[in-house]
């Protein structure tokens, strides 16, 4: 479907049903279809999942624009999920997209019910997560290939004053690649479902 945002018309894919919707933002260099494993699982688990393509190119616009426009676009996609029947919206993503999800969930206008960050966030977002009033779930691999994601997730988890949880898995997978690690992928998906049912 096409979703109208203030700066662009967004291409979004929506699947599933139920009262809880999950808006999944893109990473800095990724593609929205990278997250179809999770979106498919959400639909099978009776959640509404939405993946979308940014109305800009993150690699050329930079991080500040990605956080600002990305948050606006996530909120617009959430509006469409509400139009389809979602009563609660959780904002989610991994890597730098996880930073966008955190920024979005901290904004009162987004009317978030929760936020999920997989290997995501930025060091300067400790103040941002301190403003969260909804449950937050941080997920990371202990030897994440980026080198600092584990410590960053720990720091953001500590700075979060709302209900929060931190899941650390073995290996070096980053963000959506964690769904491909056979050692814990099923457990991770089950934990995400449990979090969503609890918001």
C-alpha positions in Angstrom: 0.0 0.0 0.0 1.0 3.7 -0.3 1.2 5.6 3.0 1.1 9.4 2.9 3.8 11.0 5.0 4.5 14.8 5.4 7.5 14.6 3.1 6.8 11.6 0.8 4.5 8.8 -0.3 5.8 5.6 1.3 5.7 2.1 -0.1 4.6 -0.3 2.7 3.8 -3.9 3.0 1.3 -5.0 5.7 0.4 -8.5 6.8 -1.4 -10.1 9.7 -4.3 -9.3 11.9 -5.1 -8.6 15.6 -5.0 -5.7 17.9 -1.3 -5.3 18.1 0.7 -3.8 15.2 4.4 -3.7 14.7 6.0 -1.0 12.5 9.5 -2.1 11.4 11.9 0.6 10.2 14.8 0.1 7.9 18.5 0.1 8.7 21.0 2.6 7.3 22.0 0.4 4.4 19.4 -2.3 4.4 16.1 -2.9 2.5 12.7 -3.3 4.0 12.4 -6.8 2.6 15.3 -7.8 4.9 12.8 -8.1 7.6 10.2 -10.4 5.9 11.3 -13.4 8.1 10.0 -11.5 11.2 7.0 -10.0 9.4 5.9 -13.4 8.2 6.3 -14.7 11.8 4.3 -11.8 13.1 1.4 -12.6 10.7 1.4 -16.3 11.6 1.3 -15.3 15.3 -1.7 -13.0 14.8 0.0 -9.7 15.0 -0.1 -7.0 12.3 3.4 -6.3 10.9 4.3 -3.4 8.6 7.6 -3.0 6.7 8.2 0.1 4.6 10.7 1.9 2.4 11.9 5.3 3.6 11.0 8.2 1.5 14.6 9.2 1.4 18.0 7.5 1.1 19.6 7.2 4.6 23.1 6.8 3.3 23.0 10.2 1.6 20.9 12.2 4.0 22.8 11.2 7.2 21.8 10.1 10.7 20.0 13.3 12.0 17.7 13.3 9.0 17.2 9.6 9.4 16.1 10.0 13.0 13.8 13.0 12.2 12.2 11.9 9.0 12.3 8.3 9.9 10.3 8.9 13.0 7.7 10.9 11.1 7.4 8.1 8.5 7.1 5.4 11.2 4.3 7.4 12.8 2.6 7.7 9.4 2.8 3.9 8.9 1.4 3.4 12.4 -1.6 5.5 11.5 -2.4 3.2 8.6 -2.1 0.1 10.9 -4.6 1.8 13.3 -6.9 2.4 10.3 -6.8 -1.3 9.6 -7.8 -2.1 13.2 -4.6 -2.1 15.3 -5.2 -0.8 18.8 -1.6 -0.8 20.0 1.5 0.0 18.1 5.0 -1.2 18.8 7.9 0.4 17.0 10.8 -1.8 16.1 13.9 -2.4 14.1 17.6 -3.2 14.3 20.9 -1.4 13.9 20.5 2.3 13.1 16.8 1.6 12.4 16.6 0.6 16.1 17.7 4.2 16.8 14.8 5.5 14.7 12.4 3.2 16.6 13.6 4.5 20.0 13.3 8.1 18.9 9.8 7.4 17.6 8.6 5.6 20.7 9.9 8.5 22.9 7.7 10.9 21.0 4.2 11.4 22.5 2.8 12.0 19.0 3.7 8.4 18.1 1.3 7.0 20.7 3.6 4.0 21.2 2.7 0.9 23.2 6.2 -0.4 23.2 9.6 -0.4 21.4 12.0 -3.2 20.3 15.6 -2.5 19.4 17.7 -5.3 17.9 21.4 -4.3 18.0 20.3 -0.7 17.7 20.6 2.7 19.2 23.2 5.4 19.4 25.4 6.5 22.3 23.7 9.9 22.5 20.3 8.3 22.9 20.6 7.7 26.6 18.6 10.9 27.2 16.0 9.8 24.6 15.4 6.4 26.2 15.2 8.2 29.6 12.0 9.7 28.2 10.4 6.4 27.3 7.1 5.7 29.1 6.4 2.4 27.4 8.0 -1.1 27.7 11.3 -1.4 25.9 13.1 -4.6 24.8 16.8 -4.5 23.8 18.2 -7.5 22.0 21.9 -8.0 21.0 24.5 -10.7 20.2 27.3 -10.7 22.7 30.0 -10.5 20.0 28.0 -8.4 17.5 30.2 -7.8 14.4 30.0 -4.0 14.9 32.1 -4.3 18.0 30.2 -2.0 20.4 26.5 -3.0 20.1 26.6 -5.2 23.2 27.9 -2.4 25.5 25.6 0.1 23.8 22.5 -2.0 24.4 23.6 -2.4 28.0 24.0 1.3 28.5 20.7 2.1 26.9 18.9 -0.5 28.9 20.4 1.1 32.1 19.3 4.5 31.0 15.7 3.4 30.3 13.4 4.3 33.2 10.3 2.6 31.9 9.7 -1.2 32.1 12.6 -2.8 30.2 14.4 -6.0 29.4 17.7 -6.9 27.8 18.3 -10.2 25.9 21.9 -11.1 25.0 22.5 -14.1 22.7 25.7 -15.9 21.7 27.5 -15.2 18.4 28.2 -12.2 16.3 25.0 -11.7 14.3 23.8 -8.2 13.9 20.2 -6.9 13.8 17.9 -9.0 11.4 20.7 -11.5 10.9 19.9 -12.8 14.4 16.8 -14.4 13.0 19.1 -16.7 10.9 21.1 -18.1 13.8 19.7 -21.6 14.4 21.1 -21.7 17.9 18.5 -19.3 19.2 16.3 -17.9 16.4 13.1 -19.8 17.5 13.7 -18.7 21.1 14.2 -15.1 20.0 11.0 -15.1 18.0 9.1 -16.5 21.0 10.6 -13.8 23.3 9.5 -11.1 20.8 6.0 -12.6 20.8 5.9 -12.7 24.6 6.9 -9.0 24.7 4.3 -8.0 22.2 1.5 -9.8 24.0 2.5 -8.0 27.2 2.3 -4.4 26.0 
